[in-house]
Each structure stands twice: as structure tokens, then as C-alpha cells.
């Protein structure tokens, strides 16, 4: 059971049921790996496993190979979405401004990215 904010009444909360969805938990772990640029082996670290056993004891912890497959599936899904989006766009303007700095990685900047229909 969890408390949620009531959308109709501001400031009020109501008690709702909550169901753990293992596939959403695995997708969330994959997104953490991507966003924070962690290694796939992060899911095999003792600290992460301990935290997950406390937070979500019913979730079977995936291996680093399973997480790599999940991340690849996220990539494929996003690639399909991007292809569908670009199929409907007539023009896209992207300028590539790459430079190497001693304090940062090689970066790609998008400027004046405008879609015209």
C-alpha cells in the first residue's frame, strides 16, 4: 500500500495498492546503468544487491549479461521510435561542433536544431 496525491483535490492523499512489476524494475536498472554510465557489472556488486534485497526482495536480481541484453533492447526500441519520428519530419538541421578539451570528453553539440513541416 502506498499514499498517492489525489489529482482532483490538491494537497490531499489517498491510499492505493501497489504491485511490483519485475520487468519495469529491470528496465529501471538498465536506465540507471545508461544514465550514470556505470559498467554492466554494477548489478553484481554486493552493495547494490544488498540494497535491492531490502527495497525489492521479490525481484530476482539480473546478471550483467541480462542487463546488457535489456540495454540493447532499450536501444532497439529507441531507434525504432527515432526512425518513426524522422520519417514524419521533412527537414532537420544539425550542426556538428566537435572539439577536444583537456577537462572533458569529445562531445557532440546540436545547435539550431529546428524541425520544419
BELVEN-V305670 format. One record per residue. RES is the residue in one small letter. OMEGA is omega in whole degrees, 0 to 359 (* if undefined). D_CENTER is the distance of its C-alpha to the mean C-alpha in Angstrom with 1 decimal. Layout:
BEGIN
[[RES,OMEGA,D_CENTER] [RES,OMEGA,D_CENTER]]
END
This chain:
BEGIN
[[x,179,25.4] [x,174,23.5] [x,176,24.6] [x,175,23.0] [x,178,24.3] [x,183,26.5] [x,183,25.6] [x,182,29.3] [x,181,30.8] [x,177,29.4] [x,180,29.4] [x,178,30.0] [x,177,27.9] [x,182,28.3] [x,179,27.8] [x,175,25.5] [x,182,24.7] [x,180,21.3] [x,178,20.3] [x,179,17.9] [x,185,15.9] [x,180,15.2] [x,176,13.1] [x,177,10.6] [x,179,11.0] [x,178,10.4] [x,178,7.2] [x,177,6.1] [x,179,7.9] [x,179,6.5] [x,176,3.0] [x,180,6.0] [x,182,8.0] [x,186,6.6] [x,183,6.5] [x,178,9.7] [x,179,11.1] [x,176,12.5] [x,179,14.6] [x,181,14.1] [x,179,17.1] [x,182,15.4] [x,179,15.2] [x,178,18.9] [x,183,19.9] [x,181,22.3] [x,179,20.9] [x,180,17.4] [x,179,19.4] [x,180,21.7] [x,181,19.2] [x,179,17.6] [x,177,21.2] [x,183,22.0] [x,184,19.0] [x,185,18.6] [x,182,21.7] [x,180,21.6] [x,174,18.4] [x,183,19.4] [x,180,17.6] [x,176,16.3] [x,179,17.8] [x,178,16.4] [x,178,17.5] [x,178,15.7] [x,178,12.3] [x,178,13.3] [x,178,14.1] [x,179,10.8] [x,177,9.0] [x,178,12.0] [x,174,11.7] [x,178,8.3] [x,181,10.2] [x,179,13.2] [x,180,11.9] [x,179,10.6] [x,177,14.0] [x,178,15.9] [x,180,14.6] [x,178,15.6] [x,178,18.9] [x,179,19.7] [x,182,19.1] [x,178,21.2] [x,181,23.8] [x,180,24.7] [x,180,24.7] [x,182,28.1] [x,173,27.6] [x,177,24.9] [x,180,26.0] [x,174,24.2] [x,185,25.9] [x,181,25.1] [x,182,26.1] [x,175,25.5] [x,179,27.2] [x,181,27.3] [x,180,27.7] [x,184,28.8] [x,182,26.3] [x,179,23.1] [x,172,21.5] [x,187,22.4] [x,176,20.4] [x,180,20.2] [x,175,21.0] [x,178,21.1] [x,180,24.1] [x,179,25.9] [x,181,23.2] [x,178,24.9] [x,178,24.9] [x,179,28.4] [x,*,29.3]]
END
